[in-house]
């Protein structure tokens, strides 16, 4: 046998042995491969999208930010650009491109480092779907086997569709749809050639080529992609030049751009226990909510702007106080400490009273700094904002706007069970109690050691402290009393002592019953101080209960989600409004009218700038630590709260009518700017009479302050002033 024949036989034998070796190696990994059926059933992690009431996307929940789109909705320019850049021979190979591998090897050899990859689109797909990015021979063999499986199972179009929906484009975007929205704030189907080329250049090195990180590298990479398209005759020279010269406008997604973070977080917390993390973050759900992005934007802008202005005013006030204390000439020379410069907090929640759908939710001034949702989680005293429930209970039990209440000094004594009226005076000296002495004694003894304090002094402190816990002398805002006043003036002027007189006559348990009936769920004290809002409730409770007034006495339960669909469009959850008649239309209308007068003549005076029929009530707590305004029109109710999380004072005279009412007014003006004005409907059984609000009697034509006051028919006053 000749040497030539021996050589040929040796080569053939070597090839056969190498082939057998490769085949045995492939077989050794075959058992560790996903089956063809698992490839067919494979479902990538999909973005769950949250929509507002008008179908606009509010936000998304995801592990990988991905939205599936069919190949027909992906521009041909983008398809061509990706193929030209990543795998020019895509439609001709069977999963492995031998010539591509050789070209990459030569290019890398010349450069001295890796400048070009030899993996096909199918191999890349196999890697990102089923393997790790770790560089190893074992992984490459698995990658090749999976690529062959994929090529055998799917058409080229299906493989390309998988790839374009699966691959990572940087900035948290997986797939072309997510990338298009993140970089250009538009759907992928709307991209032009220049934008397509920019996206197509990202998968090779998303961080390096991201326009967010390096705009110059991004443009150079786009030029390379356009050059590849031109070289393959997929675009003309003129198209390449025009696309390459175009300056792009990027709108990279940022967490700071979220319009309703507190609302979205509440959605997430509500659904996570019910659906589970896998379904919520990877299932591609469509969650349709009650939020209106236009109203939400108005709420967020108004709250943040108002709180910033409050901080500026507070800063100037503190500097002025410090300037006077230190005897400094200029306020500009005064420096404040970090503790003195704390930020005020606020919350706003808006609800459609007709169905209970939450239209806006601002749980604080900055979700990034504090995720605590003050509209739901915060429990604060509502102050006079609770009074409407007391007056509602009274009206529903035979009292009228003309009922006379006593606004006179009074002292109550707690016998361990109830508060009892002790004497009709604020002259506490009649009780032989020196509260000023108590305060002074405490100031003196705080700096002394216990054994240095005389026993007689210690006994006096203990005696007075115990006694003070049992004595309560309610006061009005301006520390003055009006004597006999009408119920109408009691609520319109928000007179504390008159309200205490009223709740003592109907009993706290009755007032609490009506509050519960209207939607207040928090545990509140059954004491007379309830009349001044001593219990603690959340803004969502208060707004929800006020919705009853706006909705003709019908209670609707506040809710956030209308329905949830899975990725295929099947409804997996649906919510509907729930209605319950909480008040008679007649009682409800009397209260609406009284609260309209609060806004026109009383503590809600600022809201008169809101030029349409509206009603509401201010709320202020002791030491001005909480400022509220809760009000409504027939198609929207909103509650605004302002305060510090540590419950410190907002400052002297920083009442609800001064701090919260302006926020409510500005918000409502923006939120309802393009909606028709609506009147509160007058139900049957209501009679209007000319009424003297000071005496509670019918007014004559000569009365100076007469108003047209509604009464439930048969309860109107009969005597003239």
ABEGO torsion letter per residue (X at the ends): XBAAAAAAAAAAAAAAAAAAAAAAAAAAAAAABBBAAAAAABBBBBBBBBBBAAGBBABBBBABBBBBBBAAABBAAAAAAAAAAABAAAAABAGBBAAAAAAAAAAAAAAGBBABBABBAAAAAAAAAABBABBBAAAAAAAAAAAAAAAAABBAAAAAAAAAAABBAEGGBBEAAAAAAAAAGBBAAABBAAAAAAAAAAAABAAAABAAABAAAAAAAAAAAAAAAAAAGABBAAAAAAAAABBBBBBBBBAAABABAAAAAAAAAAAAAAAEAAAAAAAGBBBBBABBAAAAAAAAAAAAAAAAAAAAAAAAAAAAAAAAAAGBABAAABBBBAAAABBBBBBBBBBBAAAGBBABBBAEABAAABABBAAAABBBBAEAAAAAAAAAAAAAAGBBAABBBBBBBBBBBBAGABBBBABBBABAAAAGBBAAAAAAAAAAAAABBAAABBAAAAAAAAAAAAAAAABBBBBBAAGBBAEBBBAAAAAAAGBAAAAAAAAAAAEAAAAAAAAAAAGBABBBBBBAAAAAGABBBBAAAAAAAAAAAAAGGBBBBBBABABBBBAAGBBABBBBBBBBBABBAAAAAAAAAAAAAAAAABAAAAAAABBBBBBEBBBBBBGGABBBBBBBBAABBBBBBBEBAAGBBAEBGBBAAAAAAAAAAAAAAAAAAABBBBBBBBBBGBBBBBBBAAAGBBBBAABAABBBBBBBBGABBABBX
